[in-house]
Amino acid sequence: MNRRHFLTTSTAALAGSLIVPTSSHALELTQAPLPYAPEALEPHIDALTMNIHFGKHHTAYITKLGDALKAANISKTDAIDLVSDIKSLPEASQMAIRNNGGGHVNHTWFWKWMAPAGSGPTGPEGKLGEAIQSTFTSIDDFKKLFGEAGVKRFGSGWAWLIVTKDGKLKITSTPNQDNPLMKGIVDAADLGTPILGLDVWEHAYYLKYQNKRPDYIAAWWNVVNWAEVAKGYAAAKA
């Protein structure tokens, strides 16, 4: 099977097998289709990585989360609620739900935080742009600090831009599939509403960038969906 045939057939299979969540507020145990074709982010993010990342890794998190909930006899299926209050769950199930629920939530956000290059604003605008410049001095300084959070994350994890409970912007980083909603897991000072996140697990970039994580981060800025980030910022500030 050649690469073009793999991309065509795998994309068709994914589109036919996934279910769009019925609520815009809850994130259930379903996987919405990508909001763009897997090849739409090239050359910055390659189609083969997108197919594997979305169709294998993300799908596996959902399956394993469902298995963990079933094993623990937990009926709640709102993944955001589950990961936001991990410590309230049965201790024996916490790690599986933390890892796989986090993987599902983080990746669902991640796909929306990207868009084809040139399809929207090339940088933060409006109130979001003003807040970033006020907090980090300049857009370039923000990108530098955010990129460093991703580069310096040892092993696998994420870099985040969050809105804290007092309405301020902050750059944070978490290991594995943790995220800034996880009370009792993440330091209280780093809790907040994520409005932008970057996956720095090797599966997100290794096929194209190998061990060059800084190159992946530099390329990723070309496909950030700043309109979606601005929408998240406005909602977090409301």
C-alpha positions as YAML, in Angstrom:
chain: A
units: angstrom
residues:
- id: 1
  name: MET
  ca: [0.00, 0.00, 0.00]
- id: 2
  name: ASN
  ca: [1.52, 3.34, -0.99]
- id: 3
  name: ARG
  ca: [1.40, 6.45, 1.18]
- id: 4
  name: ARG
  ca: [-1.32, 8.18, -0.85]
- id: 5
  name: HIS
  ca: [-3.57, 5.12, -0.69]
- id: 6
  name: PHE
  ca: [-2.98, 4.82, 3.06]
- id: 7
  name: LEU
  ca: [-3.98, 8.41, 3.66]
- id: 8
  name: THR
  ca: [-7.07, 8.19, 1.48]
- id: 9
  name: THR
  ca: [-8.40, 4.95, 2.90]
- id: 10
  name: SER
  ca: [-7.60, 5.71, 6.54]
- id: 11
  name: THR
  ca: [-9.20, 9.15, 6.33]
- id: 12
  name: ALA
  ca: [-12.37, 7.69, 4.83]
- id: 13
  name: ALA
  ca: [-12.53, 5.00, 7.51]
- id: 14
  name: LEU
  ca: [-12.13, 7.52, 10.30]
- id: 15
  name: ALA
  ca: [-14.77, 9.84, 8.93]
- id: 16
  name: GLY
  ca: [-17.24, 7.01, 8.69]
- id: 17
  name: SER
  ca: [-16.69, 5.58, 12.15]
- id: 18
  name: LEU
  ca: [-16.68, 8.60, 14.43]
- id: 19
  name: ILE
  ca: [-19.56, 10.27, 16.23]
- id: 20
  name: VAL
  ca: [-19.91, 13.99, 16.78]
- id: 21
  name: PRO
  ca: [-20.64, 14.82, 20.46]
- id: 22
  name: THR
  ca: [-24.22, 15.99, 20.93]
- id: 23
  name: SER
  ca: [-23.34, 18.72, 23.41]
- id: 24
  name: SER
  ca: [-21.05, 21.68, 22.86]
- id: 25
  name: HIS
  ca: [-20.41, 21.85, 26.60]
- id: 26
  name: ALA
  ca: [-19.82, 18.24, 27.62]
- id: 27
  name: LEU
  ca: [-17.08, 16.11, 26.13]
- id: 28
  name: GLU
  ca: [-18.44, 12.57, 26.04]
- id: 29
  name: LEU
  ca: [-16.71, 9.32, 25.12]
- id: 30
  name: THR
  ca: [-16.94, 10.02, 21.42]
- id: 31
  name: GLN
  ca: [-14.45, 11.27, 18.88]
- id: 32
  name: ALA
  ca: [-15.50, 14.08, 16.58]
- id: 33
  name: PRO
  ca: [-13.99, 14.08, 13.09]
- id: 34
  name: LEU
  ca: [-10.97, 16.28, 12.48]
- id: 35
  name: PRO
  ca: [-12.11, 19.79, 11.50]
- id: 36
  name: TYR
  ca: [-9.82, 19.61, 8.43]
- id: 37
  name: ALA
  ca: [-8.27, 16.93, 6.23]
- id: 38
  name: PRO
  ca: [-5.21, 15.16, 7.73]
- id: 39
  name: GLU
  ca: [-3.01, 16.63, 4.99]
- id: 40
  name: ALA
  ca: [-4.33, 20.18, 5.51]
- id: 41
  name: LEU
  ca: [-1.59, 21.15, 7.98]
- id: 42
  name: GLU
  ca: [1.28, 20.21, 5.68]
- id: 43
  name: PRO
  ca: [4.13, 20.92, 5.34]
- id: 44
  name: HIS
  ca: [4.22, 21.90, 9.02]
- id: 45
  name: ILE
  ca: [2.44, 18.80, 10.37]
- id: 46
  name: ASP
  ca: [2.50, 15.84, 8.00]
- id: 47
  name: ALA
  ca: [-0.57, 13.81, 7.06]
- id: 48
  name: LEU
  ca: [0.87, 10.46, 8.10]
- id: 49
  name: THR
  ca: [1.50, 11.75, 11.63]
- id: 50
  name: MET
  ca: [-1.99, 13.24, 11.77]
- id: 51
  name: ASN
  ca: [-3.61, 9.96, 10.73]
- id: 52
  name: ILE
  ca: [-1.70, 7.94, 13.30]
- id: 53
  name: HIS
  ca: [-2.01, 10.58, 16.04]
- id: 54
  name: PHE
  ca: [-5.74, 11.03, 15.56]
- id: 55
  name: GLY
  ca: [-6.80, 7.60, 14.41]
- id: 56
  name: LYS
  ca: [-4.59, 5.46, 16.66]
- id: 57
  name: HIS
  ca: [-3.45, 7.39, 19.73]
- id: 58
  name: HIS
  ca: [-6.55, 9.50, 20.38]
- id: 59
  name: THR
  ca: [-8.90, 6.64, 19.59]
- id: 60
  name: ALA
  ca: [-7.02, 4.38, 22.00]
- id: 61
  name: TYR
  ca: [-7.42, 6.89, 24.83]
- id: 62
  name: ILE
  ca: [-11.19, 6.87, 24.35]
- id: 63
  name: THR
  ca: [-11.39, 3.09, 24.26]
- id: 64
  name: LYS
  ca: [-9.25, 2.69, 27.38]
- id: 65
  name: LEU
  ca: [-11.18, 5.41, 29.21]
- id: 66
  name: GLY
  ca: [-14.42, 3.59, 28.49]
- id: 67
  name: ASP
  ca: [-12.89, 0.35, 29.75]
- id: 68
  name: ALA
  ca: [-11.71, 2.04, 32.96]
- id: 69
  name: LEU
  ca: [-15.13, 3.55, 33.64]
- id: 70
  name: LYS
  ca: [-16.82, 0.21, 33.04]
- id: 71
  name: ALA
  ca: [-14.39, -1.59, 35.34]
- id: 72
  name: ALA
  ca: [-15.02, 0.97, 38.10]
- id: 73
  name: ASN
  ca: [-18.79, 0.96, 37.51]
- id: 74
  name: ILE
  ca: [-18.73, 4.72, 36.91]
- id: 75
  name: SER
  ca: [-21.72, 5.95, 34.90]
- id: 76
  name: LYS
  ca: [-20.50, 9.51, 34.31]
- id: 77
  name: THR
  ca: [-19.19, 9.96, 30.77]
- id: 78
  name: ASP
  ca: [-18.39, 13.70, 30.66]
- id: 79
  name: ALA
  ca: [-14.62, 13.47, 30.24]
- id: 80
  name: ILE
  ca: [-13.97, 17.07, 31.26]
- id: 81
  name: ASP
  ca: [-15.85, 16.59, 34.52]
- id: 82
  name: LEU
  ca: [-14.03, 13.33, 35.15]
- id: 83
  name: VAL
  ca: [-10.52, 14.73, 34.72]
- id: 84
  name: SER
  ca: [-11.33, 17.95, 36.58]
- id: 85
  name: ASP
  ca: [-12.04, 16.05, 39.77]
- id: 86
  name: ILE
  ca: [-9.82, 12.95, 39.61]
- id: 87
  name: LYS
  ca: [-9.41, 12.73, 43.37]
- id: 88
  name: SER
  ca: [-13.14, 12.20, 43.88]
- id: 89
  name: LEU
  ca: [-13.03, 8.95, 41.90]
- id: 90
  name: PRO
  ca: [-12.27, 5.50, 43.34]
- id: 91
  name: GLU
  ca: [-8.56, 5.37, 44.04]
- id: 92
  name: ALA
  ca: [-8.02, 2.19, 42.04]
- id: 93
  name: SER
  ca: [-9.38, 3.82, 38.88]
- id: 94
  name: GLN
  ca: [-7.80, 7.25, 39.19]
- id: 95
  name: MET
  ca: [-4.62, 6.65, 37.20]
- id: 96
  name: ALA
  ca: [-6.34, 5.01, 34.23]
- id: 97
  name: ILE
  ca: [-8.96, 7.77, 34.06]
- id: 98
  name: ARG
  ca: [-6.33, 10.47, 34.58]
- id: 99
  name: ASN
  ca: [-4.15, 9.16, 31.73]
- id: 100
  name: ASN
  ca: [-6.82, 8.18, 29.24]
- id: 101
  name: GLY
  ca: [-9.38, 10.83, 30.13]
- id: 102
  name: GLY
  ca: [-6.65, 13.43, 29.94]
- id: 103
  name: GLY
  ca: [-5.55, 12.03, 26.59]
- id: 104
  name: HIS
  ca: [-9.07, 12.30, 25.22]
- id: 105
  name: VAL
  ca: [-9.70, 15.81, 26.54]
- id: 106
  name: ASN
  ca: [-6.30, 17.20, 25.58]
- id: 107
  name: HIS
  ca: [-6.39, 15.86, 22.05]
- id: 108
  name: THR
  ca: [-9.96, 17.01, 21.43]
- id: 109
  name: TRP
  ca: [-8.82, 20.53, 22.26]
- id: 110
  name: PHE
  ca: [-5.57, 20.16, 20.34]
- id: 111
  name: TRP
  ca: [-7.24, 19.44, 16.98]
- id: 112
  name: LYS
  ca: [-9.35, 22.59, 17.33]
- id: 113
  name: TRP
  ca: [-6.36, 24.71, 18.24]
- id: 114
  name: MET
  ca: [-4.88, 24.04, 14.80]
- id: 115
  name: ALA
  ca: [-6.03, 25.06, 11.33]
- id: 116
  name: PRO
  ca: [-4.50, 25.14, 7.84]
- id: 117
  name: ALA
  ca: [-1.86, 27.84, 7.47]
- id: 118
  name: GLY
  ca: [-3.33, 31.02, 6.01]
- id: 119
  name: SER
  ca: [-6.93, 30.11, 6.85]
- id: 120
  name: GLY
  ca: [-7.24, 32.63, 9.68]
- id: 121
  name: PRO
  ca: [-5.36, 35.23, 11.70]
- id: 122
  name: THR
  ca: [-1.60, 34.75, 11.69]
- id: 123
  name: GLY
  ca: [-1.31, 35.86, 15.31]
- id: 124
  name: PRO
  ca: [-3.36, 36.82, 18.34]
- id: 125
  name: GLU
  ca: [-5.60, 39.82, 17.71]
- id: 126
  name: GLY
  ca: [-8.09, 41.96, 19.61]
- id: 127
  name: LYS
  ca: [-8.41, 41.52, 23.35]
- id: 128
  name: LEU
  ca: [-6.39, 38.30, 23.27]
- id: 129
  name: GLY
  ca: [-3.51, 40.02, 21.51]
- id: 130
  name: GLU
  ca: [-3.65, 42.93, 23.94]
- id: 131
  name: ALA
  ca: [-3.64, 40.58, 26.93]
- id: 132
  name: ILE
  ca: [-0.69, 38.58, 25.60]
- id: 133
  name: GLN
  ca: [1.34, 41.72, 24.94]
- id: 134
  name: SER
  ca: [0.45, 43.16, 28.33]
- id: 135
  name: THR
  ca: [1.37, 39.95, 30.15]
- id: 136
  name: PHE
  ca: [4.44, 38.85, 28.20]
- id: 137
  name: THR
  ca: [5.69, 42.20, 26.80]
- id: 138
  name: SER
  ca: [5.33, 41.14, 23.15]
- id: 139
  name: ILE
  ca: [3.93, 38.37, 20.95]
- id: 140
  name: ASP
  ca: [7.47, 37.23, 20.17]
- id: 141
  name: ASP
  ca: [8.34, 37.03, 23.86]
- id: 142
  name: PHE
  ca: [5.19, 35.02, 24.49]
- id: 143
  name: LYS
  ca: [6.09, 32.56, 21.74]
- id: 144
  name: LYS
  ca: [9.61, 32.26, 23.12]
- id: 145
  name: LEU
  ca: [8.40, 31.49, 26.64]
- id: 146
  name: PHE
  ca: [5.70, 29.11, 25.44]
- id: 147
  name: GLY
  ca: [8.17, 27.32, 23.20]
- id: 148
  name: GLU
  ca: [10.60, 26.97, 26.08]
- id: 149
  name: ALA
  ca: [7.86, 25.38, 28.18]
- id: 150
  name: GLY
  ca: [7.47, 22.76, 25.47]
- id: 151
  name: VAL
  ca: [11.16, 22.20, 24.85]
- id: 152
  name: LYS
  ca: [12.01, 21.91, 28.54]
- id: 153
  name: ARG
  ca: [9.20, 19.48, 29.35]
- id: 154
  name: PHE
  ca: [11.18, 16.33, 30.13]
- id: 155
  name: GLY
  ca: [9.82, 13.28, 28.36]
- id: 156
  name: SER
  ca: [6.20, 13.47, 27.26]
- id: 157
  name: GLY
  ca: [3.71, 16.19, 28.08]
- id: 158
  name: TRP
  ca: [2.13, 19.48, 27.09]
- id: 159
  name: ALA
  ca: [2.77, 23.23, 27.12]
- id: 160
  name: TRP
  ca: [-0.25, 25.41, 27.94]
- id: 161
  name: LEU
  ca: [-1.54, 28.95, 27.85]
- id: 162
  name: ILE
  ca: [-4.22, 29.24, 30.53]
- id: 163
  name: VAL
  ca: [-6.54, 31.80, 32.03]
- id: 164
  name: THR
  ca: [-6.15, 31.57, 35.80]
- id: 165
  name: LYS
  ca: [-9.05, 31.92, 38.25]
- id: 166
  name: ASP
  ca: [-8.20, 35.62, 38.66]
- id: 167
  name: GLY
  ca: [-8.46, 36.16, 34.89]
- id: 168
  name: LYS
  ca: [-4.75, 36.41, 34.11]
- id: 169
  name: LEU
  ca: [-2.79, 34.66, 31.38]
- id: 170
  name: LYS
  ca: [-0.13, 32.17, 32.38]
- id: 171
  name: ILE
  ca: [2.15, 29.69, 30.59]
- id: 172
  name: THR
  ca: [2.37, 26.28, 32.24]
- id: 173
  name: SER
  ca: [3.48, 22.75, 31.42]
- id: 174
  name: THR
  ca: [2.25, 19.33, 32.52]
- id: 175
  name: PRO
  ca: [3.64, 15.80, 32.17]
- id: 176
  name: ASN
  ca: [2.01, 12.97, 30.26]
- id: 177
  name: GLN
  ca: [-1.72, 13.66, 29.67]
- id: 178
  name: ASP
  ca: [-2.28, 15.91, 32.68]
- id: 179
  name: ASN
  ca: [-3.86, 19.30, 32.06]
- id: 180
  name: PRO
  ca: [-4.52, 22.51, 34.03]
- id: 181
  name: LEU
  ca: [-8.08, 21.51, 34.96]
- id: 182
  name: MET
  ca: [-6.93, 18.64, 37.18]
- id: 183
  name: LYS
  ca: [-7.56, 19.71, 40.76]
- id: 184
  name: GLY
  ca: [-5.47, 17.77, 43.24]
- id: 185
  name: ILE
  ca: [-3.04, 16.72, 40.51]
- id: 186
  name: VAL
  ca: [-1.69, 20.02, 39.19]
- id: 187
  name: ASP
  ca: [-0.25, 22.62, 41.58]
- id: 188
  name: ALA
  ca: [-2.94, 25.08, 42.63]
- id: 189
  name: ALA
  ca: [-0.96, 27.98, 41.14]
- id: 190
  name: ASP
  ca: [-1.05, 26.30, 37.72]
- id: 191
  name: LEU
  ca: [-4.77, 25.54, 37.64]
- id: 192
  name: GLY
  ca: [-6.83, 27.39, 35.07]
- id: 193
  name: THR
  ca: [-8.76, 27.23, 31.83]
- id: 194
  name: PRO
  ca: [-6.58, 26.08, 28.91]
- id: 195
  name: ILE
  ca: [-7.00, 28.24, 25.81]
- id: 196
  name: LEU
  ca: [-4.00, 26.88, 23.88]
- id: 197
  name: GLY
  ca: [-2.00, 23.71, 24.29]
- id: 198
  name: LEU
  ca: [0.85, 22.01, 22.46]
- id: 199
  name: ASP
  ca: [1.37, 18.24, 22.46]
- id: 200
  name: VAL
  ca: [5.08, 17.50, 22.89]
- id: 201
  name: TRP
  ca: [4.79, 13.72, 23.06]
- id: 202
  name: GLU
  ca: [7.11, 12.19, 20.47]
- id: 203
  name: HIS
  ca: [4.16, 10.66, 18.62]
- id: 204
  name: ALA
  ca: [3.09, 14.22, 17.71]
- id: 205
  name: TYR
  ca: [6.21, 14.99, 15.70]
- id: 206
  name: TYR
  ca: [8.76, 12.17, 15.47]
- id: 207
  name: LEU
  ca: [7.95, 10.93, 11.94]
- id: 208
  name: LYS
  ca: [8.79, 14.33, 10.46]
- id: 209
  name: TYR
  ca: [11.07, 16.02, 12.98]
- id: 210
  name: GLN
  ca: [12.72, 13.02, 14.69]
- id: 211
  name: ASN
  ca: [14.35, 14.30, 17.89]
- id: 212
  name: LYS
  ca: [14.19, 17.97, 16.86]
- id: 213
  name: ARG
  ca: [11.39, 19.12, 19.15]
- id: 214
  name: PRO
  ca: [12.33, 22.82, 18.80]
- id: 215
  name: ASP
  ca: [11.89, 22.54, 15.01]
- id: 216
  name: TYR
  ca: [8.45, 21.01, 15.48]
- id: 217
  name: ILE
  ca: [7.43, 23.81, 17.86]
- id: 218
  name: ALA
  ca: [8.69, 26.49, 15.48]
- id: 219
  name: ALA
  ca: [6.70, 24.96, 12.60]
- id: 220
  name: TRP
  ca: [3.59, 24.50, 14.72]
- id: 221
  name: TRP
  ca: [3.10, 28.25, 15.13]
- id: 222
  name: ASN
  ca: [2.17, 28.34, 11.42]
- id: 223
  name: VAL
  ca: [-0.96, 26.27, 12.05]
- id: 224
  name: VAL
  ca: [-2.22, 27.71, 15.35]
- id: 225
  name: ASN
  ca: [-5.92, 28.52, 15.10]
- id: 226
  name: TRP
  ca: [-5.83, 31.96, 16.68]
- id: 227
  name: ALA
  ca: [-9.55, 32.50, 16.11]
- id: 228
  name: GLU
  ca: [-10.30, 29.45, 18.28]
- id: 229
  name: VAL
  ca: [-7.83, 30.62, 20.93]
- id: 230
  name: ALA
  ca: [-9.49, 34.04, 21.01]
- id: 231
  name: LYS
  ca: [-12.88, 32.39, 21.40]
- id: 232
  name: GLY
  ca: [-11.60, 30.37, 24.34]
- id: 233
  name: TYR
  ca: [-10.10, 33.45, 25.93]
- id: 234
  name: ALA
  ca: [-13.38, 35.36, 25.64]
- id: 235
  name: ALA
  ca: [-15.31, 32.45, 27.17]
- id: 236
  name: ALA
  ca: [-12.85, 32.10, 30.05]
- id: 237
  name: LYS
  ca: [-13.10, 35.82, 30.80]
- id: 238
  name: ALA
  ca: [-16.90, 35.94, 30.62]
...
